[in-house]
Amino acid sequence: MSTKDPWTDPDPQPGDFDAELAVLDPSAVQYREGDTSATLRIVVSLEGEDAARLARIAEARGRRPADVVAELVRDADRSGA
């Protein structure tokens, strides 16, 4: 069984940095309100038949592949999946 290293593992777990955060001086921490105009870009990587399938679906709908993926996410959110 390997030991997880929160500094190098791709997915830190809750509590991984608690000790480091506990010793921070409060002046080292800044609170910022969220920016409602901010956007998030997610890169989706598809290969082979999956990539071709997405391209076909997008073309059939007259849309960009990114629009098809965004629609899929919105539909999944609405259905509670």
C-alpha positions in Angstrom: 0.0 0.0 0.0 1.5 3.4 -1.0 1.5 6.4 1.2 -0.4 9.4 -0.3 1.5 12.7 -0.4 -0.9 15.7 -0.5 1.8 17.9 -2.1 2.1 15.7 -5.2 -1.1 13.6 -5.4 -3.6 14.9 -7.9 -6.5 14.8 -5.5 -5.8 16.2 -2.0 -8.2 14.9 0.7 -10.0 16.9 3.4 -7.6 17.5 6.2 -4.4 17.1 4.2 -3.3 20.7 4.8 -4.9 21.3 8.2 -1.6 21.4 10.1 -0.1 23.9 7.6 -3.2 26.1 7.7 -3.3 26.1 11.5 0.1 27.8 11.7 -0.6 30.5 9.1 -0.7 34.0 10.5 -4.2 35.5 9.8 -2.6 38.3 7.9 -1.4 35.7 5.3 -5.0 34.9 4.4 -7.2 37.0 2.2 -10.9 36.6 1.7 -12.3 37.6 -1.7 -15.9 37.7 -2.8 -16.6 35.5 -5.8 -16.8 37.1 -9.3 -20.2 36.4 -10.7 -18.9 37.1 -14.2 -16.1 34.5 -13.9 -16.1 31.5 -16.2 -14.7 28.0 -15.9 -13.1 26.2 -18.8 -13.0 22.4 -18.6 -10.9 20.5 -21.2 -12.6 17.3 -22.2 -10.3 14.7 -23.8 -11.9 12.2 -26.1 -10.2 9.7 -28.4 -11.2 7.4 -31.2 -14.8 6.5 -31.7 -15.9 8.7 -28.8 -14.4 11.8 -30.4 -15.9 10.9 -33.8 -19.3 10.3 -32.2 -19.2 13.7 -30.5 -18.3 15.3 -33.8 -21.2 13.5 -35.6 -23.7 14.6 -32.9 -22.5 18.2 -33.0 -22.6 18.3 -36.8 -26.1 16.8 -36.9 -27.3 19.4 -34.4 -25.6 22.2 -36.2 -23.6 23.0 -33.1 -20.0 23.0 -31.8 -18.8 19.9 -29.8 -18.4 22.2 -26.8 -22.1 23.2 -27.0 -23.1 19.5 -27.1 -21.1 18.8 -24.0 -22.5 21.8 -22.2 -26.0 20.7 -23.1 -25.3 17.3 -21.8 -24.2 18.8 -18.4 -27.3 21.0 -18.2 -29.6 18.1 -19.0 -27.9 15.8 -16.4 -28.3 18.6 -13.8 -32.0 19.0 -14.6 -32.7 15.3 -14.3 -30.9 15.1 -11.0 -28.4 12.6 -12.2 
